Amino acid sequence: MTTRLNPYISFAGDARQAMEFYKEVFGGTLVFHTYAEFGQTDSPMADKIMHGMLETPRGFTLMGADTPLDGHRPGNNISVSLSGDDDAELRGYWEKLSAGASVTVPLEKQMWGDVFGMCTDRHGTTWMVDIAGQTD
């Protein structure tokens, strides 16, 4: 297996909904494993996601899980960044991710020449989208 680095997002009970939303945005194959599948059938977390993984046709991997209620500590110390030069593809992701989101930076041309936007989606994940500017 190739070594890879990818985001792993913790959720407070809505990992299934969030990961299904990301599948709608990016496409791909989504696999879930619940706490019950790993022996915690009598736990209040039994039907929650112990591990979820989305692998997309573009090679993105996004993982997520429901953190036990006493262990969830939401924070603002991570953002997921999408960047590249495919304007249509990145705008498409932005449109889906920003629907119902809190947009902190609208997707527009920035002083450094790129088109950039930042939002916190309806599941609490912060996304940054950067479309590389054209060199003249």
C-alpha positions in Angstrom: 0.0 0.0 0.0 1.2 3.5 -0.9 1.8 5.9 2.0 -0.7 8.7 1.9 -1.8 11.7 3.9 -5.5 12.6 4.1 -7.9 14.4 6.4 -9.7 12.5 9.1 -12.7 14.4 10.5 -14.4 13.7 13.8 -18.1 14.2 14.1 -20.6 14.4 17.0 -23.0 11.8 15.7 -23.6 12.9 12.1 -20.6 11.2 10.4 -22.9 9.2 8.1 -24.8 12.3 6.9 -21.6 14.3 6.5 -19.7 11.6 4.6 -22.8 11.0 2.4 -22.9 14.7 1.7 -19.2 14.7 0.7 -19.9 11.7 -1.6 -22.5 13.9 -3.3 -19.9 16.6 -3.7 -16.9 14.6 -4.9 -18.4 11.2 -6.1 -16.6 8.0 -5.4 -16.9 5.0 -3.2 -17.9 5.3 0.4 -17.4 2.6 3.0 -18.7 2.7 6.6 -18.0 0.5 9.6 -20.1 0.9 12.7 -19.2 0.4 16.3 -21.5 -2.6 16.4 -19.5 -4.2 13.6 -16.5 -4.1 16.0 -18.3 -5.7 18.9 -20.0 -2.7 20.6 -23.5 -4.0 19.9 -24.9 -2.8 23.3 -23.3 0.6 23.2 -25.3 3.8 22.6 -22.8 4.3 19.7 -23.6 0.9 18.1 -25.2 2.4 15.0 -22.7 5.3 14.7 -19.7 5.3 12.4 -16.5 4.0 13.9 -14.7 4.5 10.5 -15.8 5.9 7.2 -13.7 6.4 4.1 -14.5 8.1 0.8 -12.2 7.5 -2.1 -13.0 9.6 -5.2 -12.3 9.1 -8.9 -9.9 12.1 -8.7 -7.7 10.3 -6.1 -9.0 12.2 -3.0 -9.4 10.3 0.2 -11.5 11.7 3.1 -12.0 9.8 6.3 -14.4 10.5 9.2 -16.0 8.9 12.3 -18.4 9.7 15.1 -16.4 10.3 18.2 -17.9 9.0 21.4 -20.0 11.7 23.0 -17.6 12.3 25.9 -14.6 12.5 23.5 -15.8 15.0 20.9 -14.0 18.3 21.1 -14.8 20.4 18.1 -12.2 22.9 17.2 -11.1 25.2 14.5 -7.5 23.9 14.1 -8.1 22.2 10.7 -9.4 23.1 7.3 -9.6 21.0 4.2 -8.1 22.6 1.1 -8.9 22.0 -2.5 -6.7 23.7 -5.0 -5.7 23.4 -8.6 -6.3 25.0 -12.0 -9.5 23.2 -13.2 -11.9 26.2 -12.8 -15.1 24.3 -13.6 -14.3 21.3 -11.3 -13.3 23.5 -8.3 -16.3 25.8 -8.8 -18.5 22.8 -8.9 -17.1 21.6 -5.5 -17.5 25.1 -4.1 -21.1 25.3 -5.1 -22.0 22.1 -3.4 -19.9 22.6 -0.3 -21.1 26.2 0.3 -24.8 25.4 -0.1 -26.2 26.0 3.4 -22.7 26.8 4.7 -21.3 29.8 6.5 -19.2 31.5 3.9 -16.4 33.5 5.5 -14.6 34.4 2.2 -16.7 34.4 -1.0 -15.2 32.6 -4.0 -13.7 35.5 -5.9 -10.4 36.8 -7.3 -7.9 37.6 -4.5 -4.9 40.0 -4.4 -2.5 37.2 -5.1 -4.2 36.4 -8.4 -6.1 33.2 -7.5 -9.8 32.8 -7.1 -10.3 31.7 -3.5 -13.1 31.1 -1.1 -13.6 29.7 2.4 -16.7 28.3 4.1 -17.7 26.1 7.0 -20.1 23.5 5.7 -23.4 22.4 7.4 -21.4 19.7 9.2 -18.9 22.1 10.8 -15.9 21.4 8.4 -14.0 24.4 7.1 -13.1 24.2 3.4 -10.8 26.4 1.4 -11.0 26.4 -2.4 -8.2 28.0 -4.4 -8.3 28.1 -8.2 -4.9 29.0 -9.6 -4.7 32.3 -11.4 -3.7 32.6 -15.0 -0.1 33.7 -15.7 0.1 36.4 -18.3 
